[in-house]
């Protein structure tokens, strides 16, 4: 378990430092060479997201307190213009309610992964849909061709229509080479 801590310099009662450590906060604060620097309070936080939690708390605190800048290079520090009690209260408020921002960020990242996987699945389904549409279209064309061949075969009785009108006797049914060839082509998928 990590710690978010609020510390202060007892000679500057209107400033508070908000930091983080994965060790004991008292030990961390005691490492400084400033004899007036002491721990005010600390909060338990998840080690896995401690750095992000610290950044989130700093951003949250900037809504309520001015943030001090380093005099040597001008960058922002972890010091806020507020009493340790005021700053600690806001840290507690954030950790009680504001961790939802961290949780939301984690949830959003998880949802982005799920959305990405769903999009990949959707692409697969769309490709399969297109393949099946093409397959259906091909089968439909073959079906229509076979229906036409069947019609030709059922109409075929070995005599011409002129012979039928003269009422000559029908000869045995023989399939034309063309009809058989067409049927075989359709069945092989060549038509």
Phi, psi and omega in degrees: 000130177269178181226136163258128184235154173244123179233168181205161175262119186297344177273353180229079188293348181256021176230142177220142178256135176243118181227183178222154177206154175260004178249191175293130184295323179299316179297317180301313181293324181291344181289343182288157180271355180279115182291346182262001183270120183224159177282132174266309178197168175217163182229138176284135176220161180293126180301324186300327183239024188297319181294318178293322179298318179297315179299318180296318179296316179301315178298318179298315182295330179297341176289336187245336185225148173287142180260134180281150177250150176292131180290331184287322183226357173086355180288160180291148179250186177263013182261136181236145180276090179187158179291155178304324180294313180298314181294318180297321178299317180292324176297315179298319178299314180299313183292333178281316185248326187282344178297343176300332177297317178295315179297322177297318179299318178294316179298318179298316179299318178296318180294323177298319177296315180297319179296318178299315178296320179295321178295321177297317179296319179299317179299318178298315181296318179296320177295317178296321177299314179297319179298316180292324176298315178297317180297318179297315180299317179297315179295322179296319178296315178297319180300314180296320179295318179294323176299319180294318179296318178300319178297315179298320181292321181288332177282340184282122178230013176086358180233161178276164179295330178293318179296323180296321182290336179274354178065041174281154180296144181282141176270172180296146181293125174233135178280139176288151179299325182295317180296316180295316180298317178298316180298316179295322178298316180296316181295326179281351180086015180271352178235000000 
